[in-house]
Amino acid sequence: MISELRKDPISGRWIIIAPERRQRPDEYACPRPENEASSATGCPFCPGNEAETPPEVFSRRDPETKADQPGWRVRVVPNKFPALKRGSTAATRTTGLFTAMDGVGAHEVIIDSPAHDKELADLEPSRIHDVFRTYRDRIIHIGSETSCRYVQLFKNKGWEAGATLRHPHTQVVGLPVIPKRVSEDIAAAERHFHETGSCLACRWAREEREARERFLEANDHFLAFHPFASRFPFEIRIQPLRHAALFYETQDDELAALATVVKSLLTSLKIVLNDPPYNFVLHQAPNPEAAAQGRTAESVRAFHWFFEIIPVLTRVAGFEWGTDSFINPMPPEEAARLMREKRGQL
Amino acid sequence: MISELRKDPISGRWIIIAPERRQRPDEYACPRPENEASSATGCPFCPGNEAETPPEVFSRRDPETKADQPGWRVRVVPNKFPALKRGSTAATRTTGLFTAMDGVGAHEVIIDSPAHDKELADLEPSRIHDVFRTYRDRIIHIGSETSCRYVQLFKNKGWEAGATLRHPHTQVVGLPVIPKRVSEDIAAAERHFHETGSCLACRWAREEREARERFLEANDHFLAFHPFASRFPFEIRIQPLRHAALFYETQDDELAALATVVKSLLTSLKIVLNDPPYNFVLHQAPNPEAAAQGRTAESVRAFHWFFEIIPVLTRVAGFEWGTDSFINPMPPEEAARLMREKRGQL
């Protein structure tokens, strides 16, 4: 049964109804499932168990070695329970208020490294660089497919953050629609650009840097801070100094600088928060070809891509679902102070 | 330290930074906290322990009994760790992109019944009616305060759904701003009303009823269905047949009909999903006085209030934070079929 995208008649938000994923054993089990156990035995992402995943679509591996055999540093496979599947772009079907389309797109898993127990934070910077270059490669590849209008890349670390397998990995989803959050962010960037002739995110980063109290760190290419209106305790925003709308515009030396910042921040979070579950989420512009629908490619370029790290320490509950507002018990200024203290001790 | 509302410079979303809530012992503890234990000993919401909460602001109790003593059926107390506190309406402060205001508002807890182990679903319909009449009373009371522009009422049942105390209770928050979700829903209702002269929610309910496959039940005053584009498995929307923008417009006989529907649905969920954690969330229009800001009271009246039940079976993760889209493994048609089957066996 193929999945289906459905448009909410009130919000216009697209929902993916993905019945194949229902077969996952842990689907409705609230207790922590067994596959989160730390044992590497039977882990489909560990070297030697390559046959347990669909055949790889990409890897960085020793030249002597063969596909779907050990010898890889980073390995990319289709998601075994994909939310969306490859196919030609589907037309929307509408009956009254109900609009739907076939669940066409892509859903891949990037296995960060062969090490079952090494988080991104634990890898050498050169290996994180490999992972980030793989992000770029797959975003370019998936983005070039005709059905794809937006590429969403994200990492869920830990069960509470949505991971069902412990072995560190990243997911990439190619969507045939531009998601609500992306449209909203672009509209805000566009508005600010038309009003002021400059980038909202560039200005924000400058103001956070000047205010200092929520600022975390910067190097030649990236900076990071706890946002002024953080929804979650210790939420972090990492953005490139150079204005760019799409992650794939990032150069190799910039990716190396990104690897340094991300390793440093994840290590600090690990120490301050005792190895928390987290989401690591890319926000970027839609594919340039997709932008034509209602927006000029130029106005989409007003958007500034960034990564977000969200430690999962609180629970989204009734208040948040009712309001789309958030109650955050940790002032970002205090989070920054705690992060700075621990970093000073490193 | 008073809490603060902060406006996100990109989305315009208001966030409540509530440092007092940081002191809760479970704040950063991901494992299930001890106070979720089923024992009633030491429960601040149980009869006999009234002194452990702030003094009650309202109750339904035997006429012979005194405030803050046993003898109540429903009891309302200020939240001990409030996200917002009473005060006069605060002005916003802006520096560059950063806008904030004092955390003025209200945050109360409605203790549904004296019974520690009886969920809303387990109470007699007449007791649920008492609870809903108390909802109406507190919404009117809080809504009449000058600082309040929107009243958010919600219930978190179970730890995964955000509850920190097991004894069944409901929360009411009076907000000095109109939350993002509410503005968006009203804008959609307004648009549809201007285009068609009719209510979007009334039309939606009619189409769900005609389509039948996601429809759950109806009586003289309310109907319930799994929404076409459900974000979550077994998500339920309950709405009044009579068009009304605000919950407090509901009459006593309508509240009795609502009690019947809610009891029936919660009981079915309990059986089908083995007593799941859930959020029970009210969506309504802002206070009529607040509507003046940028909208006519009449256009706000295009909104149709409703309740949402969200069983917590999946986890919100990186994909959702990146896109504000949701992957739902359970087609609402199949959820409705499962609900119908179990209800047939009752």
HADDOCK unambig.tbl for C-alpha pairs under 7 A between the chains (distance, minus, plus):
assign (segid A and resid 6 and name CA) (segid B and resid 229 and name CA) 5.34 0.50 0.50
assign (segid A and resid 7 and name CA) (segid B and resid 229 and name CA) 6.06 0.50 0.50
assign (segid A and resid 8 and name CA) (segid B and resid 229 and name CA) 5.13 0.50 0.50
assign (segid A and resid 10 and name CA) (segid B and resid 185 and name CA) 6.60 0.50 0.50
assign (segid A and resid 10 and name CA) (segid B and resid 188 and name CA) 5.96 0.50 0.50
assign (segid A and resid 11 and name CA) (segid B and resid 185 and name CA) 6.71 0.50 0.50
assign (segid A and resid 13 and name CA) (segid B and resid 325 and name CA) 6.34 0.50 0.50
assign (segid A and resid 14 and name CA) (segid B and resid 325 and name CA) 5.76 0.50 0.50
assign (segid A and resid 15 and name CA) (segid B and resid 229 and name CA) 5.91 0.50 0.50
assign (segid A and resid 15 and name CA) (segid B and resid 231 and name CA) 6.14 0.50 0.50
assign (segid A and resid 15 and name CA) (segid B and resid 325 and name CA) 5.57 0.50 0.50
assign (segid A and resid 15 and name CA) (segid B and resid 326 and name CA) 5.12 0.50 0.50
assign (segid A and resid 15 and name CA) (segid B and resid 327 and name CA) 6.17 0.50 0.50
assign (segid A and resid 16 and name CA) (segid B and resid 326 and name CA) 6.12 0.50 0.50
assign (segid A and resid 16 and name CA) (segid B and resid 327 and name CA) 4.69 0.50 0.50
assign (segid A and resid 16 and name CA) (segid B and resid 328 and name CA) 5.97 0.50 0.50
assign (segid A and resid 17 and name CA) (segid B and resid 327 and name CA) 6.09 0.50 0.50
assign (segid A and resid 17 and name CA) (segid B and resid 328 and name CA) 4.87 0.50 0.50
assign (segid A and resid 17 and name CA) (segid B and resid 329 and name CA) 5.70 0.50 0.50
assign (segid A and resid 17 and name CA) (segid B and resid 330 and name CA) 6.69 0.50 0.50
assign (segid A and resid 17 and name CA) (segid B and resid 331 and name CA) 5.95 0.50 0.50
assign (segid A and resid 18 and name CA) (segid B and resid 327 and name CA) 6.59 0.50 0.50
assign (segid A and resid 18 and name CA) (segid B and resid 328 and name CA) 5.89 0.50 0.50
assign (segid A and resid 18 and name CA) (segid B and resid 329 and name CA) 4.54 0.50 0.50
assign (segid A and resid 18 and name CA) (segid B and resid 330 and name CA) 6.96 0.50 0.50
assign (segid A and resid 19 and name CA) (segid B and resid 329 and name CA) 4.65 0.50 0.50
assign (segid A and resid 19 and name CA) (segid B and resid 330 and name CA) 5.66 0.50 0.50
assign (segid A and resid 19 and name CA) (segid B and resid 331 and name CA) 6.47 0.50 0.50
assign (segid A and resid 20 and name CA) (segid B and resid 329 and name CA) 6.90 0.50 0.50
assign (segid A and resid 21 and name CA) (segid B and resid 329 and name CA) 5.36 0.50 0.50
assign (segid A and resid 22 and name CA) (segid B and resid 329 and name CA) 4.80 0.50 0.50
assign (segid A and resid 22 and name CA) (segid B and resid 330 and name CA) 6.31 0.50 0.50
assign (segid A and resid 27 and name CA) (segid B and resid 314 and name CA) 6.82 0.50 0.50
assign (segid A and resid 28 and name CA) (segid B and resid 313 and name CA) 5.17 0.50 0.50
assign (segid A and resid 28 and name CA) (segid B and resid 314 and name CA) 6.90 0.50 0.50
assign (segid A and resid 30 and name CA) (segid B and resid 313 and name CA) 6.45 0.50 0.50
assign (segid A and resid 83 and name CA) (segid B and resid 327 and name CA) 6.98 0.50 0.50
assign (segid A and resid 97 and name CA) (segid B and resid 204 and name CA) 6.86 0.50 0.50
assign (segid A and resid 152 and name CA) (segid B and resid 319 and name CA) 6.94 0.50 0.50
assign (segid A and resid 152 and name CA) (segid B and resid 322 and name CA) 6.82 0.50 0.50
assign (segid A and resid 154 and name CA) (segid B and resid 318 and name CA) 5.28 0.50 0.50
assign (segid A and resid 154 and name CA) (segid B and resid 319 and name CA) 6.31 0.50 0.50
assign (segid A and resid 155 and name CA) (segid B and resid 318 and name CA) 6.27 0.50 0.50
assign (segid A and resid 156 and name CA) (segid B and resid 317 and name CA) 6.56 0.50 0.50
assign (segid A and resid 156 and name CA) (segid B and resid 318 and name CA) 6.02 0.50 0.50
assign (segid A and resid 161 and name CA) (segid B and resid 317 and name CA) 5.66 0.50 0.50
assign (segid A and resid 162 and name CA) (segid B and resid 315 and name CA) 5.48 0.50 0.50
assign (segid A and resid 162 and name CA) (segid B and resid 316 and name CA) 6.73 0.50 0.50
assign (segid A and resid 162 and name CA) (segid B and resid 317 and name CA) 5.26 0.50 0.50
assign (segid A and resid 179 and name CA) (segid B and resid 323 and name CA) 5.22 0.50 0.50
assign (segid A and resid 179 and name CA) (segid B and resid 324 and name CA) 6.78 0.50 0.50
assign (segid A and resid 179 and name CA) (segid B and resid 325 and name CA) 6.30 0.50 0.50
assign (segid A and resid 180 and name CA) (segid B and resid 323 and name CA) 6.32 0.50 0.50
assign (segid A and resid 180 and name CA) (segid B and resid 324 and name CA) 5.93 0.50 0.50
assign (segid A and resid 180 and name CA) (segid B and resid 325 and name CA) 6.91 0.50 0.50
assign (segid A and resid 181 and name CA) (segid B and resid 323 and name CA) 5.01 0.50 0.50
assign (segid A and resid 181 and name CA) (segid B and resid 324 and name CA) 5.19 0.50 0.50
assign (segid A and resid 182 and name CA) (segid B and resid 323 and name CA) 6.32 0.50 0.50
assign (segid A and resid 185 and name CA) (segid B and resid 10 and name CA) 6.61 0.50 0.50
assign (segid A and resid 185 and name CA) (segid B and resid 11 and name CA) 6.73 0.50 0.50
assign (segid A and resid 188 and name CA) (segid B and resid 10 and name CA) 5.95 0.50 0.50
assign (segid A and resid 204 and name CA) (segid B and resid 97 and name CA) 6.84 0.50 0.50
assign (segid A and resid 229 and name CA) (segid B and resid 6 and name CA) 5.35 0.50 0.50
assign (segid A and resid 229 and name CA) (segid B and resid 7 and name CA) 6.05 0.50 0.50
assign (segid A and resid 229 and name CA) (segid B and resid 8 and name CA) 5.13 0.50 0.50
assign (segid A and resid 229 and name CA) (segid B and resid 15 and name CA) 5.90 0.50 0.50
assign (segid A and resid 231 and name CA) (segid B and resid 15 and name CA) 6.15 0.50 0.50
assign (segid A and resid 279 and name CA) (segid B and resid 317 and name CA) 6.50 0.50 0.50
assign (segid A and resid 279 and name CA) (segid B and resid 318 and name CA) 5.17 0.50 0.50
assign (segid A and resid 280 and name CA) (segid B and resid 318 and name CA) 6.53 0.50 0.50
assign (segid A and resid 281 and name CA) (segid B and resid 318 and name CA) 5.66 0.50 0.50
assign (segid A and resid 281 and name CA) (segid B and resid 322 and name CA) 5.98 0.50 0.50
assign (segid A and resid 282 and name CA) (segid B and resid 322 and name CA) 6.65 0.50 0.50
assign (segid A and resid 283 and name CA) (segid B and resid 322 and name CA) 6.19 0.50 0.50
assign (segid A and resid 313 and name CA) (segid B and resid 28 and name CA) 5.18 0.50 0.50
assign (segid A and resid 313 and name CA) (segid B and resid 30 and name CA) 6.46 0.50 0.50
assign (segid A and resid 314 and name CA) (segid B and resid 27 and name CA) 6.79 0.50 0.50
assign (segid A and resid 314 and name CA) (segid B and resid 28 and name CA) 6.87 0.50 0.50
assign (segid A and resid 315 and name CA) (segid B and resid 162 and name CA) 5.48 0.50 0.50
assign (segid A and resid 316 and name CA) (segid B and resid 162 and name CA) 6.73 0.50 0.50
assign (segid A and resid 317 and name CA) (segid B and resid 156 and name CA) 6.57 0.50 0.50
assign (segid A and resid 317 and name CA) (segid B and resid 161 and name CA) 5.65 0.50 0.50
assign (segid A and resid 317 and name CA) (segid B and resid 162 and name CA) 5.25 0.50 0.50
assign (segid A and resid 317 and name CA) (segid B and resid 279 and name CA) 6.52 0.50 0.50
assign (segid A and resid 318 and name CA) (segid B and resid 154 and name CA) 5.29 0.50 0.50
assign (segid A and resid 318 and name CA) (segid B and resid 155 and name CA) 6.27 0.50 0.50
assign (segid A and resid 318 and name CA) (segid B and resid 156 and name CA) 6.02 0.50 0.50
assign (segid A and resid 318 and name CA) (segid B and resid 279 and name CA) 5.18 0.50 0.50
assign (segid A and resid 318 and name CA) (segid B and resid 280 and name CA) 6.52 0.50 0.50
assign (segid A and resid 318 and name CA) (segid B and resid 281 and name CA) 5.64 0.50 0.50
assign (segid A and resid 319 and name CA) (segid B and resid 152 and name CA) 6.94 0.50 0.50
assign (segid A and resid 319 and name CA) (segid B and resid 154 and name CA) 6.32 0.50 0.50
assign (segid A and resid 322 and name CA) (segid B and resid 152 and name CA) 6.82 0.50 0.50
assign (segid A and resid 322 and name CA) (segid B and resid 281 and name CA) 5.99 0.50 0.50
assign (segid A and resid 322 and name CA) (segid B and resid 282 and name CA) 6.65 0.50 0.50
assign (segid A and resid 322 and name CA) (segid B and resid 283 and name CA) 6.20 0.50 0.50
assign (segid A and resid 323 and name CA) (segid B and resid 179 and name CA) 5.21 0.50 0.50
assign (segid A and resid 323 and name CA) (segid B and resid 180 and name CA) 6.32 0.50 0.50
assign (segid A and resid 323 and name CA) (segid B and resid 181 and name CA) 5.01 0.50 0.50
assign (segid A and resid 323 and name CA) (segid B and resid 182 and name CA) 6.33 0.50 0.50
assign (segid A and resid 324 and name CA) (segid B and resid 179 and name CA) 6.76 0.50 0.50
assign (segid A and resid 324 and name CA) (segid B and resid 180 and name CA) 5.93 0.50 0.50
assign (segid A and resid 324 and name CA) (segid B and resid 181 and name CA) 5.21 0.50 0.50
assign (segid A and resid 325 and name CA) (segid B and resid 13 and name CA) 6.34 0.50 0.50
assign (segid A and resid 325 and name CA) (segid B and resid 14 and name CA) 5.77 0.50 0.50
assign (segid A and resid 325 and name CA) (segid B and resid 15 and name CA) 5.58 0.50 0.50
assign (segid A and resid 325 and name CA) (segid B and resid 179 and name CA) 6.29 0.50 0.50
assign (segid A and resid 325 and name CA) (segid B and resid 180 and name CA) 6.92 0.50 0.50
assign (segid A and resid 326 and name CA) (segid B and resid 15 and name CA) 5.12 0.50 0.50
assign (segid A and resid 326 and name CA) (segid B and resid 16 and name CA) 6.11 0.50 0.50
assign (segid A and resid 327 and name CA) (segid B and resid 15 and name CA) 6.19 0.50 0.50
assign (segid A and resid 327 and name CA) (segid B and resid 16 and name CA) 4.69 0.50 0.50
assign (segid A and resid 327 and name CA) (segid B and resid 17 and name CA) 6.09 0.50 0.50
assign (segid A and resid 327 and name CA) (segid B and resid 18 and name CA) 6.59 0.50 0.50
assign (segid A and resid 327 and name CA) (segid B and resid 83 and name CA) 6.97 0.50 0.50
assign (segid A and resid 328 and name CA) (segid B and resid 16 and name CA) 5.97 0.50 0.50
assign (segid A and resid 328 and name CA) (segid B and resid 17 and name CA) 4.88 0.50 0.50
assign (segid A and resid 328 and name CA) (segid B and resid 18 and name CA) 5.88 0.50 0.50
assign (segid A and resid 329 and name CA) (segid B and resid 17 and name CA) 5.70 0.50 0.50
assign (segid A and resid 329 and name CA) (segid B and resid 18 and name CA) 4.52 0.50 0.50
assign (segid A and resid 329 and name CA) (segid B and resid 19 and name CA) 4.64 0.50 0.50
assign (segid A and resid 329 and name CA) (segid B and resid 20 and name CA) 6.89 0.50 0.50
assign (segid A and resid 329 and name CA) (segid B and resid 21 and name CA) 5.33 0.50 0.50
assign (segid A and resid 329 and name CA) (segid B and resid 22 and name CA) 4.78 0.50 0.50
assign (segid A and resid 330 and name CA) (segid B and resid 17 and name CA) 6.69 0.50 0.50
assign (segid A and resid 330 and name CA) (segid B and resid 18 and name CA) 6.96 0.50 0.50
assign (segid A and resid 330 and name CA) (segid B and resid 19 and name CA) 5.64 0.50 0.50
assign (segid A and resid 330 and name CA) (segid B and resid 22 and name CA) 6.28 0.50 0.50
assign (segid A and resid 331 and name CA) (segid B and resid 17 and name CA) 5.95 0.50 0.50
assign (segid A and resid 331 and name CA) (segid B and resid 19 and name CA) 6.44 0.50 0.50
